[in-house]
């Protein structure tokens, strides 16, 4: 089964919210070698004007990939995850993510481009707080390789 071209324009509603915790931020910062004390220490973050520890900019990928998972799991998509290569990721931040945020992500399928027997799928995740405040927009390109 190939990639379903009718996916373009489809919106996957936000699923379960993601609670941003201090330890999650600290673990992500350590894993990505982010060195700012504001990622680890509440007082350092507050001195910079944040209410709590602040996440590195790429932390938004955690929430965005949860949204992408809905597309991958959708049987109507025709996507075989074993053939997916993450080709590109871009972030537009509206405000930093801090510990205590409760986030949602709505996923939009913006483009599907055939590439040989495979396809490139471009999605956009709009990340907000549960109250509707815009946090980040992520754009992801997934290459789905053709079957051998």
N, C-alpha and C positions, 0 to 999 in steps of 0.2 A: 504494500500500500504506500503511495506517495504522500507528500505533504498536501493537506487540504487547502487549496487556494481560497476557499470561502472563509478562512480564518481572518483575513484582512478586515479590519474594522470591528472585530469581536472584542468585547470587553469582559474580562473576568473580574467579578466583584471582589472586594476585599474579603479575605477569610478571617480567621481568628486573629485577634490583635497580638502584637509582640510587645512584651514588657521589657524595656531597656533597663538592665541592672548594672550596678557599679562593677561587679565582678566580671560580667560579660564584656564591658568596655575595657577593663584592665587586661583581661585575657586576650582580647582582639588586639589591643595596643601592643602587648608583648609579642604576640605572634607575628605582627607586621613590623616589628622593630620601631614603633613610634615612641619617641623619647620625651615628649612634652610631659612635665609633671602634672599638667592639667588632666591628663588621661588616667592618672593613678591616684592623685591626692585631692580630696575635696577642698581643702583650704587653698591649694594652688589654683584650682579652677575658680573658686569664688573670688580670689584676688584679680582674676581676669574678667570678672563680671558674669560668670556662669553660676547657675543655681546648684550644680553638682558636677561630678567629673564629666568631661566632655569627650565624646567619641571621636576617633580619627575620621576623616572624611569618607574613607572607603567602608566604614562600618555599615553604611546604608545597603551594602550588597547583601547583608544577612536578611533584611526585610524584603529586598527586591527578589532574591532567589526563592523565597517562600511563595511569592506571587508567580514567578516563572514556573514553579512546580505545578501549578494548576494547569497551565498550557501543556506541559510535558505529559501530565497524567490524563489529559482529556483524550479518550479513545478516538474522538472525531478528528483530532489533529493529524493523525498519521505519523507522529514522531516516534521513532525508535531511539530511546535515550542512549543506547549503546553506540549510536552513530552521531551523537551531538558533540561538536567542538565549540567551546565558548570563544568566539572570534573577537569581540570588542565589548567594552563597558565604558559608559560615560556617566558622569554625575553632574547635576546642577543642584546646588544647595540653596535653600531658601532661608534656613537657619540651622545652626549646629544641633546635633542630636546629643542630649544629655541624659544621664541616669535619671530614671523616674518617668521618662516619656513612655507613653503607650501608643504604639504606631500601627497603622493600617496601610495596606498597599493594594491599589486597584491596578490591574494589568490591561494594557491596550496592545493589540496586535496591529502594528502600524504598516508593516510591509513584508511581503514574501517575494523573493527574487529567485527564479530558477537559475541554477548554476550547473550546467551539464545535466546529469541525472539527479543531482542533489538540489538543495535549496538553502538560501540565507533568509532567516526570519529575524525581523527587527521588532522588538517589543519595547514598551515604555511603561515603567511602573511609577505611578504617582503616589508618593508616600506622604501621609498626613498623620496628625494626632487623631485620637478617637473623637476629639472635639472639632475636627475639620481644619486645623491649622496646617498650611502647606509646609512640609519639611524638606523634601528632596524629590527630584525627578531623575530617574535613572533610565538610560537607553542601553539596551543590550542587543547584540547581534549573535545569533546562534547559527552555525553552519551545520546542517544535517546532511551528512555524507550519504551518497547513494549506496544501495546494496551492491555487494560484489557480484 
